[in-house]
Amino acid sequence: MISRHIETLIQLSKTVHHLHQLHTLFLKKSLDHNTYIISRFILTSLSISLHFTRSLFNNLPVTPPLFAYNTLIRAYAKTSCSIESIKLFDEMLKTGFRPDNFTYPFVVKACGRCLLIGIGGSVHSLIFKVGLDSDKYIGNTLLRMYAACKEIDFAKAVFEEMPVRDVVSWSSMIAGFVACDSPSDALKVFHRMKLANENPNSVTLVSLVSACTSLINVRAGEPIHSYAVVNGLELDVALGTALVEMCSKCGHVEKAFKVFNLMREKNLQSWTIMISGLADNGRGNDAISLFAKMIQTVLKSDSISFSAILSACSHLGLVDEGKNYFDEMARVYNIKPTMEHYGCMVDMLGRAGLIEEAYHIIRNMPTEPNAVILRSFLGACRNHGQVLYLDDNLGKLLLKLEPELGANYVLAASVSSLSGNWDTAAELMVAINQKGLNKVPGCSWVKVNDGSAEEMSKETAA
């Protein structure tokens, strides 16, 4: 009777205050020795306060039951404190508990989130020893863990050894290849998936579209969109955003915009990718118009969206607009400028020939500029023939940051020549030969018959 009453109180708990009241009752009635009641309480309290639950767990007068360990391990595996799952697992082993099929998936997940491949491999060995390696759910988690740690060969081995594969298995393997920069292998796995008569879901399609984006192959991606339409798969945020990015990066900005407008729901990433796509494809005015529409929605612009609009202003030469956005970013949205934002501003001012203003941006940065910003500024000085604000230390810093890139020496030599420092320019050219450096030839992407893009260097074209 008391047990049923306590269970009812546990179910009615909604706040941390309720939890503290129940805990006081437990102490008075010595219910904190009852492993069943403990398990029920921990399961409920986790949805209210992880901090309270862990404190309760650590101060139990008895050894926590396996269910309590599993529940906490699962909870931590889903947070930014995933390492706590691994610590709890180690503690559980020391108490003599034998982990089960509910324990291992979340410990493996935690290893993947923390990129602890060594511990993950050890846990894999334990899984094999207790005969749980054939568990489909555990296998899927192991696959994702190895892929997250960029150990794609181990992930593939787990996949090939799985006695039974479901859509999650196939999708995880495809996503793993994409994450490890092997998009062609991802498409090969999808071909095997079709031969196995396993129907993809929206998660699978998102990974496949990402693979096509990496290959800059819109023709391979179009059937994926068609499959989603024919099979009634909703164009959700993830799939829609992936399609917008693929079409934009492949130069099909009209198709990207059409998909964007078909999306019923859009998040900040969807808007930002579409804005970037318009800007990158020479549609800067449209990018600015879309940005204006975005800030009228309930979505709040973030650092990445401002990078996109600043880049658009840079390529369009809209200096005043860019300055206004840069000012609003900090003043209105309280976003601290990043290296990328400063880079956009230097690039924009440099393209416009406003070398003095670009120089002041660099000098007022809270951190040292990176090589991209330095190249942009020095290139602007060279292109506009302005050396009034040329700082020799900037050229030296560029060579210090990237001493093995031949193009940096060529650029530094060019601006030195421009300012009349012929001796320095000669020394830099000699340094290129002494270090055995080469300036990487320029290249272009050309579309071939199958819709994919291939790289062609200037030397090849010649």
N, C-alpha and C positions, 0 to 999 in steps of 0.2 A: 504493500500500500504506500509506504514512504517512498519507495523507489519510483513508482508511477507519478507520485506528486512531484518529486524532484525532476523527473524527466519533463513534466509539463512546464515547470519553472524554467528549465534550461531552454526549452523551445520558445518560451515567451521573452527571453532575454534579447534586448535590442541595443543596449548601450553598455559602455564600460562600467558605468555605475551599477547596472544590473549584475554584471559579472562580479564585481567586488562584493555585492550583497550576497550573491550565491556562494562565493568562495568563503565568506564569513560563516555562512550556514554549514558548509561542508566541514569547516574546522571544528565547529561546535558539536556536530554530529559524527565526527570522525569518518565522514564519507570520502575524504581524500585518500583513504586506504582501499576504497572500492574501485578496482580497475575498470569495471564496466561504466560506472558513473563518471570516472575520470575521462574515459574515451569519449563519451557523449558530450561532456562539458568542453573538452578540447576541440572537438569537431565544430561545435557551435561558436565558441569564443574566437576561433580563427577568422570567422567572417566579420568579426567586430573589431578585434585588435590583436595583431600578431605579437606585438610587444608584450601585452598582458599574458597571452597564451604561453609565450616562451618563459616568462617569469614564473608562471604557475608550474610549468613543466619542470623547470630547474629546481624548484623547491618542494617537489612532491616527497612525502615521507617514505614512499615505496618506489621500487623500480618501475618506471613507466611501462605500460604494455606495448607490444609490437604495434598495435593499431595507432597508438599515440605517436610513436616514432615515425611511422609511415605518413601520418597526417601532417606532421610538422615538416618532414623532408619534402613532401609534395608542395606544401605552401611556400617554403623558401626557394624551391627550384623555379618558381614562377616570378620571383622578385629579383631586384638588383643585388641582393645579398645571397646569391645562389651558393656561395662558398659555405654557408651555414648548413646546407643540406649535406654536404660532404663531411663536415665536422660531426653532425648528428649520426651519420652513417658509421663513421669511425667509432664513435662512442657506443653505438648500438652493437657493433661487433665485439667490443671489449666487454659488454655486459653479458655476452654469451647468446644473444638472440641470433636466430638464423633468418637472414633477409628472405623475403618471398617475391613473387612476381609483381606485387604492388610496390615493393621497395626499389628494385633496380631501375625501372624506367626513369624515375625522377632523380636518382643519383646520377645516372648517365646524362640526363638532360642538364643537370647542374654542372657536370664536367665540361659539357659542350659550351655552356654559357660562359664559363670561366676560362675556357680554352686550356684546360688541364688534361692534355692528351696522355701524359704518363699515368695519372690516377685513373683516367678513363679506360686505359688499356688494362690496368690491374683489375678494375671492376669487371671488365669484359672477361678476364680470365676466371674470376669467381663465378660469373654467370655460366660460363662453359662447364666448370667443375660441378655445379649443382644441377646441370642438365636443363637450364632454362634458355639455352641459346636458340631453341626452336620456337620459342614464344614470339609470335608475330609482332606484338606490341613492343616487346623489348628489342627485337631486331630492328624495327623502324627507328627506335630511339638511338640505338647504337650507330646506325647508318647516318643519322643527322648529326650525331656528336662528332664522328670522324670528319664529316664534310665541313662542319663548323670550324674544326681545327686544321682545315686544308689538307687533310690526309685522305685524298680522294681514292687512292688505291685500297686503303683499308675499308673505306665505305663501300667500294665496289665489291670487295671480297665478302663483306657481310651480306650485301644484296644477292650475290650469286649463290651464296650458301643457304639462303632462306628457303625452306621447303614450301612455304605458301606465301605468296605476295598479294597484297591488296592494293587499292588505288593509292593509299598512303605510302606504301613501299615504292611504287613506281614514281610517284610525285616527289618523294624525298630524294631518290636517286637523280632524277632530272634536275631538281633544285640544287643538289650537291655539285653536279657538273657545272651548272651556271655559276654558282658561287666560287668555284675553283677555276674560272676562266676557261672552261672547256665546252663552249656552246655547241660545237659540232657533235660532241659525244652525247650531249643532252638530247639532241634531235634524234640520234641513233637509238637511244633508250626509248624515246617516244614511239619510234617505228616498231621496236620489239613489243612495246605495250599494246599497240594496235593488233599485232599478230597474236598476242595472248588474249585478245578479246576483252581487255580491261578498259572500261570507259573512263576517260579523264574527267576530273571535276574542275571547278574554277581555279583551284590552287595549282593544278597541273598546267592549266592554260596560261596562268600568269608567268610561270617559270619558262614555258615554251616561248612566249612573246619576248621575255627578257633575253632568251638565247638568240632569237632572230634580231633583236636590237643590237646585241653584241656583234653579230655577223653583218650588220647593216643590210639585212635581207628582208625587205618588206614583202616580197612575193611568197616567201615561206610562212610569213606571219598572217597573211590574209585568210588562208583556209582555217586558221585557228579561230579567227573572229567569226567566220562563216559557221564553223562547228558550234560555237556558242549560241549563235542566233537560231540555227536549225534545231538544236537540241533543247532550246528553251532555257539556256543558262543565263541568268540575269547579268547584265552588264554592271556589275558592282564596282565599288570604288577601286579596288585593287586591279581588276582586269581592265577596266576602262582607262585607268591611269597608265597601265603598262602599254596598252595599245596606242594611247596618245604619244607616249615617249618613243615607241618604235616608229610610228609614222613620221614624227617630227625629225628624229635623227636620221631617217632614211630620205629626208627631203620632201616628203609628202605632207606638207603642212595643212593643205586643204582637207585631206582625209583625217588628219589629227583633229582639226577643228570640228569636223563633222561628228567624230566619235565623242569629243568633249561635250558637244551640245546634246548628244543623245543620253549622256549620263544623268540619271535622275538625282544622284547624290554625288557631291564632289567634296573632297577635303582640301586642305591647304596645299598638299603635294600636287594634287591634280591641277589646281590653278597655276602653281609655280612652274610645273613642267610645260604646260601649254604656253605660258608667257615666255619661257625660255625658248621654246620651239619657234614661236613667232619671231622672236628677236634673232635667233641663229639663222633663220631662213629669210632674213632681209625684210621682215614685216614689223619693224620697230614701232611704227605708229599704232598698229593693231595691238602690239604687246603692251604699250602704254595705256591704251583704251581698256584692255582687258584687266590690267592692274587696277585701274580706277574702278571698274565694276567689282573687282574682288574686295576692295576695301569698303565697299558699300554693303557687303554681306556681313553675316555674324562672325565670319572668320577673321582672326587677327593676324596681320602680316608678321612673318618671322624673319630671321636673319637670311634664310635661303631665298625667300621671295624678294627681298630687297637686293640681293646679289643679282637676281635675274633682271630686275628692272634697271639697275645701274648698268649692267652689261648692255642692255638694249639702248640706253641713252648714249653709252660709249660708242657703239657701232653706228648710231644714227647721227652722232655729233650734236646731240641735244644737251649742251653743257649746262644751261640754266636749269633745265628740268632735273638733270642729274644732281646738281648741287642742292636743289630743293629736297629731293628724295633723301639724299645723304643727311641733310639737316633734320628732316622729319623723323628719320629712322631713330636718331638719338633723342630728339626733343619730345616727339609725340609718342613714339612707341617704346621708348626707354631701352632700345637695343644698342648694345655696345658694339662699335664697328670692329669687324674681324680683319684679318690679313686680306681676305678676299675682297672685302668692301674697299679697303684702301687701294688694293690693286686695280679695282674697277675705276676708281676716281683718278688714279695716276694715268691709267690707260686712256680714259676719256679726255683728260686735260692735255695729255701728250699728243693724242691724235689731232686735237684742235690747235696745237701749236702754243698752248699756254704753259710753256716750260717752267716759268717762274712759279706759277701756282702749283704745278705738279711737284716741284722741288720742295715747296713749303709743306705739302701734304706728307712727303717722305720725312722731312726734318721734324715734323710734329707728331709722327707716329709714336705710340707708347713703347713699341718694340722695334727691334732691328728689322728692316725690310727683307723679304725673301728674294730669291733669285729671279722669280717671275716679275716682281715689281721693278727690280733693278734693270732687267733687260728691257722692260717696257719704257722706262725713263731714258735709259741710254740710247735706245733705238729712236725715241722721239727727238732727242738732241741731235742725233745724226741725220734723221730724215728732214728736220726743219732747219738744220745748219745753225743751231743756236748753242753756243758754248758758254754764255754769260753765267749760267748757273750750274755749269758742269763741275761736279765735285770729284776730284781724283780718287778720293777715298771710296766712293761708290763703285767705281770700276774695280778697285782692289778688293772690296768686299765681295763683289760678284765672283771674282776668281777664287776667293777664299771659300765661298759657299759651294761652288761647283768647279773645282780645279781640273776635272777630267773632261769637260765639255769644250771641244774645240771652237764651237760657235761663239762662246763667250770671249775668247781671245781675239777672234776676228772683230767682234763688236767693239771691244775695248780698244783695239788698235785703230779702228775707224774713227772713234770719237777723239782719240789722242791725236790723230792726224788732223782732224778738224780744228782742234785747239792749237795746232802748231807744234805739238810735242812729238816730233818725228823720231827722235831717239827712242822714246818709250814705245811708239808704235812698232819700230823695227825690233825692239827687244821682245815684244809680245809675239810677233810673227816667228821669230827665232825659237821662242819657247814652244810654239806649236810643233815645230819639227823635232826639237829636243825631247819633248814628251811623247812624241809619236802619235799626236792627236790628229783627228780629221774632222772637218766640218761635215755634219750629216747632210746629205743632199735633200733638197725639198722633194715633196711627194704629193700626189693627188689620188683621190679615190674615183674610180670609174665603174659605172654599172655595166655588168656583162649580161648575157642573154637570159640567165636564170634569175635575174633580179638581184643577185648579190653584188657586193661591192668588192673590188680588188684594188690593192695598193700598187701604184705605179710611180717609181721614182723618176726624177729628171734624167738620171743617167740611162735608165731603161728606155724612157721615151725617146731619148736621143738615138 
